[in-house]
Amino acid sequence: MLAGSTRPMEDAIIQQMSYILSNEPSIPQAKKDETLNAMRAKVAAVKDPKLSAETSARDLPLAIPAEYWLDLRAYKPAEMAKQLKQPMLILQGERDYQVTMEDFNGWKTALGDRKNVVFKTYPKLNQLFIAGEGKSLPAEYMRPGRMDAGVIDDIAAWVKAQ
C-alpha cells in the first residue's frame, strides 16, 4: 500500500485545503477563512445523517455526487484490512500532505501487532514518492520526477520475500 488513507475522505479534504491555504501568503486571511468555511459546510452536509441521493452535488465537496459520499460512509479501510490475512507492505512518504503520517499511524494502530505486515516511511518523499526538501506544496507535483529507487527496491525485496 502506497500512501493509503485511513481517514474519511471529507476529513482529508479539509486538512489538505487548510494546509494548502496556510502556505499561500498571497491570499488574504479573510478569503482563506471564507474558502475553508464554505468547504466545512459542504463536509457537514456529507456527514449529515439526512444526506440523500437527491442532495445536489454543488452542495458537497468537490461537486462529487451524493451517491459517492453515501457509498464511502461504509468504507473503513483500516478496519477492512484487519480482516485480511495476507501479508501487507505499507509505505508512506513523510512529506505527503494529502495522505499524512496520521494515516500511516492509523495503519500501525490497526495492523501493528501483525507479524506479516511491514511498515516503512521515507522522510524526504511526497505523495508521489518523489524526493524533495522542505514543505511539500502543490507546485512540486508539476515538476517532472521519478519515484525514489529505494521505494522500488523495497517493494521488489518484499515481493521476493513472499
C-alpha positions in Angstrom: 0.0 0.0 0.0 1.4 3.3 -1.0 0.1 6.3 0.9 -3.1 4.7 1.9 -5.6 6.9 3.7 -7.3 5.7 6.9 -9.5 8.8 7.4 -12.8 9.7 5.8 -12.1 11.5 2.5 -14.1 14.5 3.6 -11.9 15.0 6.6 -8.8 14.7 4.5 -10.1 17.3 2.1 -10.5 19.8 4.9 -7.0 19.0 6.2 -5.5 19.3 2.7 -7.2 22.6 1.9 -6.2 24.1 5.2 -2.6 23.0 4.6 -2.5 24.5 1.1 -4.1 27.7 2.1 -1.8 28.1 5.1 1.1 28.1 2.7 -0.3 30.7 0.3 0.8 34.1 1.6 -0.7 35.9 -1.4 -4.3 35.0 -0.4 -5.8 37.4 2.2 -6.7 35.6 5.5 -10.4 36.6 5.1 -10.5 34.8 1.8 -8.8 31.7 3.3 -11.3 31.7 6.1 -14.2 32.1 3.7 -13.0 29.2 1.5 -12.4 26.9 4.4 -15.8 27.7 6.0 -17.5 27.0 2.7 -15.8 23.6 2.5 -16.6 22.9 6.1 -20.3 23.4 5.3 -20.0 21.0 2.4 -18.3 18.5 4.6 -21.0 18.9 7.2 -23.5 18.1 4.5 -21.6 14.8 3.8 -21.7 13.9 7.5 -25.3 14.8 8.0 -27.4 11.7 8.5 -30.0 13.3 6.2 -27.7 13.2 3.2 -29.6 11.5 0.4 -29.1 10.8 -3.3 -31.2 13.9 -4.0 -28.7 16.2 -2.4 -27.2 18.5 -5.1 -23.5 17.8 -5.9 -22.9 21.6 -5.8 -23.6 21.4 -2.0 -21.0 18.7 -1.5 -17.2 18.7 -1.5 -15.6 18.9 -4.9 -19.1 18.8 -6.5 -19.0 15.0 -6.2 -22.5 13.5 -6.3 -24.1 12.4 -3.0 -24.2 8.7 -4.1 -20.4 8.6 -3.9 -20.3 10.1 -0.4 -23.1 7.7 0.7 -21.1 4.8 -0.6 -18.0 5.9 1.2 -19.7 6.0 4.6 -19.4 2.3 5.0 -15.8 2.2 3.9 -13.4 1.9 6.8 -10.1 0.8 5.2 -8.1 0.0 8.3 -11.0 -2.0 9.8 -11.4 -3.8 6.5 -7.6 -4.6 6.4 -7.8 -6.2 9.8 -10.0 -8.9 8.3 -7.4 -9.7 5.6 -4.9 -12.5 6.4 -2.4 -12.0 3.6 0.9 -10.2 4.1 0.9 -6.4 3.6 3.5 -3.8 2.9 2.5 -0.3 3.9 4.7 2.6 2.7 4.4 6.3 3.4 6.3 9.5 2.3 6.7 11.7 5.4 6.4 14.9 3.3 3.0 13.8 1.9 0.4 16.5 2.9 -2.5 14.6 1.2 -2.2 11.3 3.0 -0.3 12.1 6.1 1.6 10.4 8.9 -1.7 10.5 10.8 -3.0 8.0 8.2 0.2 5.9 8.4 -0.2 5.8 12.2 -3.8 4.7 11.7 -2.5 1.6 9.7 0.0 0.9 12.5 -2.7 1.1 15.1 -4.9 -1.3 13.2 -2.3 -3.7 12.0 0.8 -3.1 14.1 0.5 -6.3 16.0 0.6 -8.4 12.9 3.9 -10.2 12.1 3.1 -10.3 8.3 2.7 -6.5 7.9 5.7 -4.4 7.2 5.6 -0.6 7.7 8.1 1.9 6.3 8.3 5.6 5.9 10.6 7.8 3.8 11.4 11.2 5.3 12.2 13.0 2.0 9.3 11.7 -0.1 6.0 13.2 -1.0 2.6 11.7 -2.1 4.2 10.5 -5.4 7.2 9.0 -3.6 9.4 11.6 -5.2 12.2 13.2 -3.1 12.1 16.8 -2.2 13.2 19.2 0.6 11.1 21.3 3.0 7.4 21.5 2.9 5.7 19.7 0.1 3.5 22.1 -1.9 1.2 21.7 -5.0 3.7 23.2 -7.3 6.1 20.4 -6.5 3.7 18.0 -8.4 4.1 20.0 -11.6 7.8 19.3 -11.8 8.9 16.1 -13.6 10.3 13.4 -11.3 10.7 9.7 -10.6 9.6 7.5 -7.8 12.5 7.0 -5.4 14.6 4.0 -6.4 14.7 2.9 -2.7 10.9 2.5 -2.7 11.1 0.3 -5.8 13.9 -1.7 -4.3 11.9 -2.1 -1.0 8.8 -3.3 -2.9 10.8 -5.7 -5.0 12.5 -7.2 -1.9 9.2 -7.5 -0.1 7.6 -9.3 -3.1 10.5 -11.6 -3.4 10.4 -12.5 0.3 6.7 -13.5 -0.1 
